[in-house]
Amino acid sequence: MNLPFSLFAEAGAGTSSGGGAGTGTAGAGTGTGTGAGAAAGAGTGTGTSAGTGTQTAPKAFYDGLYGADGKLDKTAFDRLPEYLKPHKDLFAKYDTVEALLGGFSNSHSLAVKKAMAPLSGNEPPEVVAEHNALIDQLQGVPKDPKGYGIARPADLPEQFWNQAAADEFATLARQFHVSPAGVKAIMGLQERITKQELARGQQIEQEHWAKQDQLFEAAVQKLGISMDDAMALAKRGAATLGFDLKGNGFKSAEARLGAIRMTNLVSEDKLIKGDPTGETQGNELEQARDIMSNPQNPLHAAWMPGSTDPRHEQAVSKVAELYRIWGEKNRGRSAQPA
């Protein structure tokens, strides 16, 4: 019984013809074999073969996967690693490398779209968590609402900023996976709208007070006195009533006219009393006030705005003249509020 010398299974298996000289197959070693002669008669022979050979390593699946023209050699898919073999038929659908790469690019895009699609609401918690984590990652959503960095713009007055509302918005933005860029755009829009509203409000306020000035001037013209004298009387009456001359309350036409009426009713030290004869004693200011406020004054009814008394122009001119004289005598002194 002859034992193989080679480490390879096929080494030493030989055949002898005639004189029994066996020839071993390719093997890395020297072997002695016994064979049955295939020539004349059956015989046994002992032969020695010194065979040499090289073992070829298995070919990698990617070796020769495609040619110079980019076409795939689909037989290479037979050599795929075990974990890829279940996808052999999928790979074989493509004829070129470009088609293979394009197909998987499209598949990836579809997978991302599917992952970002709205949930039905019936998914288990782990699926919901994974879905939300993916969207947060793609959107760059911060882990904490403070990560949005929402703060009051430096040029926005503090009284028009609501930090509590801003924090609540950041919490909702985080809950609904809004990207930082989206939050910045929304806050920018809100800031522009707020500033536009503030500018519009200031314009409306200016228009309102301008209208009040016009109404006051028109009323003063009907009184037949100058604007300087009218304002002096108005300030005097406002001081008597306790008005804030710098406040908006004194800016209205009705408030100024009311203050003038108060000045006409009350002098610095006494109530002005009517003189049935029309010969009111005192300075020109008191005489003018008496015509304007004393029903017993002969010119009072004629002076009233809208009067149809034929003496209307006379009464208006009389009051205007009295104020003019009083103003020349007392300008800068008596015109000051009490």
C-alpha positions as CSV (number, residue, x, y, z in Angstrom):
1,M,0.0,0.0,0.0
2,N,1.5,3.3,-1.1
3,L,0.8,6.5,0.8
4,P,0.6,9.9,-0.8
5,F,3.5,12.2,-0.1
6,S,1.8,15.4,-1.4
7,L,-0.3,17.6,0.9
8,F,-2.9,18.0,-1.9
9,A,-5.6,15.4,-2.3
10,E,-4.9,14.8,-6.0
11,A,-1.2,14.3,-5.7
12,G,0.1,10.8,-6.1
13,A,-3.0,9.4,-7.9
14,G,-1.3,8.0,-11.0
15,T,-1.8,5.6,-13.8
16,S,0.8,3.3,-15.3
17,S,0.8,1.9,-18.8
18,G,2.6,-1.2,-19.6
19,G,5.7,-1.2,-17.5
20,G,3.8,0.4,-14.5
21,A,5.5,3.9,-14.7
22,G,2.8,6.1,-13.2
23,T,2.4,9.8,-13.9
24,G,1.0,11.9,-11.2
25,T,-1.3,14.9,-11.7
26,A,-0.2,18.4,-11.0
27,G,0.9,18.5,-7.5
28,A,3.5,20.2,-5.4
29,G,5.5,17.2,-4.4
30,T,6.8,13.8,-5.3
31,G,4.5,10.8,-5.1
32,T,4.6,7.0,-5.6
33,G,1.6,5.4,-7.2
34,T,0.4,2.0,-8.1
35,G,-1.8,1.6,-11.1
36,A,-3.5,-1.0,-13.1
37,G,-2.0,-1.3,-16.5
38,A,-4.2,-0.5,-19.4
39,A,-2.1,-2.1,-22.1
40,A,-1.5,-5.8,-22.6
41,G,-2.7,-7.7,-19.6
42,A,-3.3,-6.7,-16.1
43,G,-0.2,-5.9,-14.2
44,T,1.1,-3.9,-11.4
45,G,3.8,-1.5,-11.5
46,T,5.6,0.9,-9.4
47,G,6.4,4.3,-10.8
48,T,7.7,7.5,-9.5
49,S,6.5,10.8,-10.8
50,A,8.0,14.1,-9.9
51,G,5.1,16.4,-10.6
52,T,5.1,20.2,-10.0
53,G,2.1,22.5,-10.3
54,T,0.6,25.9,-9.1
55,Q,-2.8,26.2,-7.3
56,T,-5.0,29.0,-8.7
57,A,-6.9,31.2,-6.1
58,P,-10.7,31.7,-6.6
59,K,-11.5,34.7,-8.7
60,A,-13.0,37.8,-6.9
61,F,-16.5,38.7,-8.0
62,Y,-15.4,42.2,-9.0
63,D,-12.5,40.9,-11.1
64,G,-13.7,41.5,-14.6
65,L,-17.1,42.7,-13.4
66,Y,-17.3,45.1,-16.4
67,G,-15.3,45.7,-19.5
68,A,-13.8,48.8,-21.1
69,D,-17.2,49.6,-22.7
70,G,-18.9,49.7,-19.2
71,K,-21.0,46.6,-19.8
72,L,-21.4,44.2,-16.9
73,D,-20.3,40.6,-17.0
74,K,-23.3,39.1,-15.3
75,T,-21.5,35.8,-14.7
76,A,-19.5,37.7,-12.1
77,F,-22.6,37.8,-10.0
78,D,-22.3,34.1,-9.5
79,R,-19.2,34.8,-7.3
80,L,-21.0,37.4,-5.1
81,P,-20.3,37.2,-1.3
82,E,-23.0,35.3,0.6
83,Y,-24.6,38.5,2.0
84,L,-25.1,39.8,-1.5
85,K,-26.2,36.7,-3.3
86,P,-29.9,37.3,-2.4
87,H,-29.7,40.4,-4.5
88,K,-28.2,38.7,-7.5
89,D,-31.3,39.0,-9.7
90,L,-31.7,42.6,-8.8
91,F,-28.1,43.4,-9.9
92,A,-28.6,41.3,-13.1
93,K,-31.4,43.7,-14.2
94,Y,-28.8,46.2,-15.2
95,D,-26.6,45.9,-18.3
96,T,-24.0,48.6,-17.6
97,V,-22.2,50.1,-14.6
98,E,-23.9,53.4,-15.3
99,A,-27.3,51.8,-15.3
100,L,-26.5,50.0,-12.1
101,L,-25.3,53.1,-10.3
102,G,-28.3,55.2,-11.6
103,G,-30.7,52.6,-10.5
104,F,-29.4,52.5,-7.0
105,S,-29.3,56.3,-6.9
106,N,-33.0,56.4,-7.7
107,S,-33.7,53.7,-5.2
108,H,-32.0,55.7,-2.5
109,S,-34.0,58.8,-3.3
110,L,-37.2,56.8,-3.2
111,A,-36.2,55.3,0.1
112,V,-35.5,58.8,1.6
113,K,-38.8,60.1,0.3
114,K,-40.6,57.1,1.8
115,A,-38.9,57.6,5.1
116,M,-39.9,61.3,5.1
117,A,-43.5,60.6,4.1
118,P,-46.2,61.4,6.8
119,L,-46.9,58.6,9.2
120,S,-50.3,57.0,9.1
121,G,-50.6,57.2,12.9
122,N,-50.7,53.4,13.4
123,E,-47.0,52.8,13.5
124,P,-45.3,51.4,16.7
125,P,-43.4,53.9,18.9
126,E,-40.0,52.7,17.7
127,V,-40.9,53.4,14.1
128,V,-42.2,56.8,15.0
129,A,-39.0,57.6,16.9
130,E,-36.8,56.4,14.0
131,H,-38.9,58.4,11.5
132,N,-38.7,61.6,13.6
133,A,-34.9,61.2,14.3
134,L,-34.3,60.9,10.5
135,I,-36.3,64.0,9.7
136,D,-34.5,66.0,12.5
137,Q,-31.2,64.9,11.1
138,L,-32.1,65.9,7.6
139,Q,-33.6,69.2,8.7
140,G,-30.8,70.0,11.1
141,V,-33.3,70.5,14.0
142,P,-31.6,71.4,17.3
143,K,-31.9,69.0,20.2
144,D,-33.3,71.8,22.4
145,P,-35.7,74.7,21.4
146,K,-33.1,77.1,22.7
147,G,-30.8,75.9,19.9
148,Y,-32.8,78.1,17.5
149,G,-31.4,81.2,19.2
150,I,-34.5,83.3,18.9
151,A,-33.9,86.7,20.5
152,R,-35.3,90.2,20.3
153,P,-33.9,92.2,17.4
154,A,-31.7,95.0,18.6
155,D,-33.6,97.7,16.7
156,L,-37.1,96.5,17.9
157,P,-38.3,98.4,21.0
158,E,-38.5,96.1,24.0
159,Q,-42.2,96.9,24.6
160,F,-43.0,95.2,21.3
161,W,-41.2,92.0,22.1
162,N,-42.8,89.0,23.8
163,Q,-40.1,86.6,25.0
164,A,-42.7,84.1,26.4
165,A,-44.4,83.9,23.0
166,A,-41.0,83.5,21.3
167,D,-40.1,80.6,23.6
168,E,-43.4,78.9,22.9
169,F,-42.8,79.3,19.1
170,A,-39.4,77.7,19.4
171,T,-40.9,74.7,21.3
172,L,-43.5,74.2,18.6
173,A,-40.9,74.5,15.9
174,R,-38.8,71.8,17.6
175,Q,-41.9,69.6,18.0
176,F,-42.8,69.8,14.3
177,H,-39.2,69.5,13.0
178,V,-38.8,73.0,11.6
179,S,-35.3,73.6,10.3
180,P,-33.3,76.5,11.8
181,A,-33.4,78.2,8.3
182,G,-37.2,77.9,8.4
183,V,-37.4,79.4,11.9
184,K,-35.1,82.3,10.9
185,A,-37.3,83.0,7.8
186,I,-40.5,83.0,9.8
187,M,-39.0,85.3,12.5
188,G,-37.7,87.6,9.8
189,L,-41.2,87.9,8.3
190,Q,-42.7,88.5,11.7
191,E,-40.1,91.2,12.4
192,R,-40.8,92.9,9.1
193,I,-44.6,92.8,9.7
194,T,-44.2,94.2,13.2
195,K,-42.0,97.1,12.0
196,Q,-44.4,97.9,9.2
197,E,-47.3,97.9,11.7
198,L,-45.4,100.2,14.0
199,A,-44.5,102.6,11.2
200,R,-48.1,102.6,10.0
201,G,-49.3,103.2,13.6
202,Q,-47.0,106.2,13.9
203,Q,-48.3,107.5,10.6
204,I,-51.9,107.1,11.7
205,E,-51.2,108.9,15.0
206,Q,-49.5,111.8,13.2
207,E,-52.4,112.1,10.8
208,H,-54.8,112.0,13.7
209,W,-53.1,114.8,15.6
210,A,-52.6,116.9,12.5
211,K,-56.4,116.6,11.9
212,Q,-57.0,117.8,15.5
213,D,-54.8,120.8,14.9
214,Q,-56.8,121.6,11.8
215,L,-60.1,121.3,13.7
216,F,-58.8,123.6,16.5
217,E,-57.5,126.2,14.0
218,A,-60.9,126.2,12.3
219,A,-62.7,126.7,15.6
220,V,-60.3,129.4,16.6
221,Q,-60.9,131.3,13.4
222,K,-64.6,131.2,14.2
223,L,-63.9,132.7,17.6
224,G,-62.2,135.6,15.9
225,I,-58.9,135.4,17.9
226,S,-55.4,134.6,17.0
227,M,-53.8,131.1,17.5
228,D,-51.3,132.5,19.9
229,D,-54.1,134.0,22.1
230,A,-56.2,130.8,21.7
231,M,-53.3,128.6,22.9
232,A,-52.6,130.9,25.8
233,L,-56.2,130.6,26.9
234,A,-56.3,126.9,26.4
235,K,-53.2,126.4,28.4
236,R,-54.6,128.5,31.2
237,G,-57.8,126.5,31.3
238,A,-55.9,123.2,31.1
239,A,-53.8,124.2,34.1
240,T,-57.0,125.0,36.0
241,L,-58.4,121.6,35.1
242,G,-55.2,119.8,35.9
243,F,-54.5,118.6,32.4
244,D,-51.0,117.5,31.4
245,L,-50.0,120.0,28.8
246,K,-47.4,117.5,27.4
247,G,-49.9,114.6,27.2
248,N,-52.0,113.5,24.3
249,G,-55.2,114.6,26.1
250,F,-54.3,118.2,25.5
251,K,-53.6,117.6,21.8
252,S,-57.3,117.1,20.9
253,A,-59.2,120.0,19.5
254,E,-62.1,119.4,21.9
255,A,-59.8,119.4,24.9
256,R,-58.3,122.7,23.9
257,L,-61.6,124.3,23.2
258,G,-62.9,123.1,26.5
259,A,-59.9,124.6,28.2
260,I,-60.6,127.9,26.5
261,R,-64.2,127.8,27.8
262,M,-63.0,127.1,31.3
263,T,-60.7,130.1,31.0
264,N,-63.6,132.2,29.9
265,L,-65.6,131.1,32.9
266,V,-63.0,131.4,35.6
267,S,-60.5,134.3,35.9
268,E,-57.4,133.9,38.0
269,D,-59.1,135.0,41.2
270,K,-62.9,135.1,40.6
271,L,-65.8,134.0,38.5
272,I,-66.5,136.5,35.7
273,K,-69.9,137.9,36.2
274,G,-72.1,139.2,33.5
275,D,-72.9,142.9,33.1
276,P,-76.5,143.4,31.8
277,T,-75.4,146.8,30.4
278,G,-72.6,145.3,28.4
279,E,-70.2,147.7,30.2
280,T,-68.1,145.0,31.8
281,Q,-65.5,146.3,34.1
282,G,-61.9,145.1,33.9
283,N,-59.4,144.5,31.2
284,E,-59.9,143.5,27.6
285,L,-59.5,139.8,28.3
286,E,-62.4,139.8,30.8
287,Q,-64.6,141.8,28.3
288,A,-63.9,139.3,25.6
289,R,-64.7,136.4,27.9
290,D,-67.9,138.0,28.9
291,I,-69.1,138.4,25.3
292,M,-68.2,134.7,24.7
293,S,-69.6,133.2,27.9
294,N,-72.2,135.5,29.4
295,P,-75.7,134.9,28.0
296,Q,-76.7,138.3,29.5
297,N,-74.1,140.1,27.4
298,P,-75.9,141.9,24.5
299,L,-73.3,140.5,22.0
300,H,-73.2,137.0,23.3
301,A,-75.9,135.5,21.1
302,A,-74.6,137.4,18.1
303,W,-71.1,136.1,18.7
304,M,-72.0,132.4,19.0
305,P,-70.7,130.4,16.1
306,G,-73.3,129.8,13.4
307,S,-75.4,132.7,14.7
308,T,-77.7,134.4,12.1
309,D,-77.8,137.6,14.2
310,P,-77.0,140.6,11.9
311,R,-74.5,141.7,14.5
312,H,-72.5,138.4,14.2
313,E,-69.6,139.9,12.4
314,Q,-69.6,142.9,14.7
315,A,-69.5,140.6,17.8
316,V,-66.7,138.4,16.3
317,S,-64.7,141.5,15.4
318,K,-65.2,143.0,18.9
319,V,-63.9,139.8,20.6
320,A,-60.9,139.6,18.2
321,E,-60.1,143.3,18.9
322,L,-60.3,142.8,22.7
323,Y,-58.0,139.8,22.5
324,R,-55.6,141.7,20.3
325,I,-55.4,144.6,22.7
326,W,-55.1,142.3,25.7
327,G,-52.4,140.3,23.9
328,E,-50.3,143.3,23.1
329,K,-50.5,144.4,26.7
330,N,-49.9,141.1,28.4
331,R,-48.0,138.9,25.9
332,G,-45.4,136.9,27.7
333,R,-46.9,137.5,31.1
334,S,-50.7,137.0,31.4
335,A,-50.7,134.5,28.6
336,Q,-48.9,132.0,30.7
337,P,-50.9,129.2,32.5
338,A,-51.9,130.0,36.0
